[in-house]
Amino acid sequence: MNILFMTSHVGLGHAARDSAIADALLKLRPDFKIRFLTAQPAIDYLLKKGFRVHESSHKLESFSRAVEEFLDSRVWFLRLREWASILKRNYSVLVEDRVFDEPDVIVADEFWEVMLARDDVKSRVIFITDLLSLEPAGSLLKKKLYTRINDYILTSFRKFSRVLYTAYYSDNPMIDKAVGLLGKKLLYIGPVSSITKCVFRREERDGILHVLVANGGTSARARVFFEKCVRMLKKLSARRDVEAKVVTGPRTSLEARDYGFKLEILGFKAGLEKELSESDVVVARAGRTTIADLECLGVKALLVPIKNHVEQERLALTACNRRPFFKYCSEDELDGEGCISKIEELIRERFTYRDYFTCKGAYRTALAIKSIATGTEPPTTW
């Protein structure tokens, strides 16, 4: 059976979790043939992971850059029009290349281009999402626009084979409306981590504070984040021995130089199990997959949402409410004394625990996909 994963190309979080889902699916059904369709920066990640990428991927425009520009723009409604144009142009490429004719099953992880497909194509789509609706907020114009977008999203979802919801129920304030409209088409999966194997944390301590700075999969405000982290860690190194490592997305390059303390720039890496497990504290962006990975391993973390990124702001706050070993810090405050105090609190926090439910998220998703693809009813409880 030919399975085509259509993966969102906003950052690397979707590619990271989809690669874990694909690995789990191949363990369940080694006879399945899997390919990925996406755009940069996700292409680089999936190739590093050893997956086959559909040739049409290289013709698609990346959504990532548009999102990065949106976060730095006050004229948000003009950016939304640009997003819609990118979706239409990408969909035209898929139609021209007859991409939808090839697979037996399409697994679309927030690959919004598939919303424009014909109904007979949608009936073969298993749609993975942690976004069932946008919360209407802000100005009256914005509320009206978001309400229209929500209606469109849920109407389209009803035409898919199944919708797999990969978040906590509490993460979506409009979950009841989505459940009412989608009924049995909506299958609750829960959060999905890109980490699927047991990684043992380093227990021996050497008196040095080991910090990992995870700069995020996109280049959105990446240099600002890095520079503020450097200033914060330099202040912290005046009080204790600090060794830091920095990982970035594929489109972010940082120069190696003397920063006044021991700092190693690792650059772009596909998979951070080792780096996360070896860290005492992680300073990271608040993407959903990043948070799931941190929860899976039980790693202490300072979560710093991208400035003006409403979803990351909400995810960071809710994660900190769930886990005592997470602390929230805004980007503006990152190099201030307040964030340094929060890191000191994290160092003193002795109790952490792994979230095995999140660690099994990729397996649950793969099991659901296998069941749907082979015509059997997927589990409804986990």
Buried (B, 14 or more C-beta within 10 A) or exposed (E): EEBBBBBBBBBBBBBBBBBBBBBBBBEEBEEBEBBBBBBBBBBBBBBBBEBEBBEBBEBBBBBBBBBBEBBEBEEEEEBBEEBEEBBEEBBEBBBEBEBBEBBEBBBBBBBBBBBBBEEEBBEBBBBBBBBBBBBBEEEEEBBEBBEEBBEEBBEBBEBBBBBBBBBBEEBBEBBEBBBEBBEEBBBBBBBBBBBBEEBEBEEEEEEEBBBBBBBBBBBBBBEBBBEBBBBBBBBBBEEEEBBBBBBBBBBBEBEEEEBEBEBEBBBBBBBBBEBBBBBBBBBBBBBBBBBBBBBBBBBBBBBBBBBBBBBBBBBBBBBBEEBBBBBBBBBEBBBBEEBBEBBBBBBEBEEBEBBEBBBBBBBBBBBBBBBBBEEEEBEEEE
